[in-house]
Amino acid sequence: MTEYLELEDIIAISRLALGSDAEVRDFGLIESALARPRASVFGEDAYPDLHLKAAALFQSLARNHALVDGNKRTAWAACLTFLGVNGVRIVAPEDDRFDFVIRVATGEDGELADIADRLREWSRGG
């Protein structure tokens, strides 16, 4: 069974990623990002595997700008945490991870399936 993150988790993750308390611009955008991996259509998961769910969370947090600062750092840390609590860890060179986060946040890597594929490629465990 998939473990999901909650609002309190995102606030704590953001605090750790930023080294200070996050200033939330819009709690609704965070809640929306948290709901996206859980979405279903006609009784079926909209995102049927863990990596698609992680990609949906990551993409939403990185692009929605729910925080005043630190959206990309929080989004990536939340993605890693979500995968981690579900038994998967990401192993990739730091430069590749950095470039990937920027591409997702700017929309250059815009297809959810492509984001999930990259996460799958870097995954260990699970």
SVG drawing of the C-alpha trace seen along z (x, -y; Angstrom):
<svg xmlns="http://www.w3.org/2000/svg" viewBox="-16 -35 43 38">
<polyline fill="none" stroke="black" stroke-width="0.4" points="0.0,0.0 1.3,-3.4 2.2,-5.8 1.4,-9.5 2.7,-12.7 0.5,-15.2 0.7,-19.0 2.7,-18.7 5.2,-16.6 5.7,-19.2 6.1,-22.0 8.8,-19.9 10.5,-18.9 10.6,-22.5 12.1,-23.6 14.8,-21.0 15.5,-21.8 15.7,-25.5 17.3,-25.5 14.5,-27.8 10.7,-28.0 9.0,-28.1 6.8,-31.0 3.7,-29.6 2.1,-31.7 -0.8,-29.4 -1.8,-26.4 -4.3,-25.4 -1.6,-24.8 0.3,-22.5 -2.9,-20.6 -3.6,-20.3 -0.1,-18.9 -0.6,-16.4 -3.9,-15.3 -2.6,-14.8 -0.8,-11.4 -3.9,-10.0 -6.2,-11.0 -8.5,-8.4 -10.6,-8.3 -13.6,-6.0 -12.3,-4.1 -8.8,-3.6 -5.6,-5.3 -4.9,-8.2 -1.2,-7.6 -1.0,-3.8 2.6,-3.3 4.8,-4.8 7.0,-6.7 4.1,-8.4 2.7,-9.3 6.1,-10.7 6.4,-12.6 3.0,-14.1 3.8,-15.3 7.2,-16.7 5.9,-18.4 3.0,-20.1 5.2,-21.3 7.9,-22.5 5.6,-24.5 2.8,-25.7 5.0,-28.1 3.0,-27.6 6.0,-28.9 7.5,-32.3 11.0,-30.7 12.4,-27.2 9.8,-25.6 12.3,-23.6 14.3,-22.4 11.1,-21.5 9.6,-19.7 12.7,-17.6 13.0,-16.8 9.3,-15.9 9.8,-13.6 12.7,-11.9 10.8,-11.6 7.7,-10.2 9.8,-7.6 11.8,-6.9 8.8,-6.1 7.7,-3.7 11.0,-1.9 12.7,-3.5 15.8,-5.7 17.3,-7.8 20.9,-7.4 22.2,-9.8 25.0,-12.3 24.4,-15.6 24.7,-17.6 22.2,-15.4 19.7,-15.8 20.2,-19.6 19.6,-19.8 16.6,-17.6 15.0,-19.7 15.5,-22.9 14.0,-21.3 11.0,-20.0 10.4,-23.4 10.7,-25.3 8.5,-22.9 11.4,-21.9 10.8,-18.3 7.0,-18.7 5.7,-15.2 4.8,-13.3 5.8,-10.0 9.3,-11.4 9.7,-12.6 8.6,-9.2 10.9,-7.4 13.9,-9.4 12.9,-8.7 12.6,-5.0 16.0,-5.0 17.6,-6.4 15.6,-4.2 17.1,-1.6 14.9,0.6 11.2,1.0"/>
</svg>
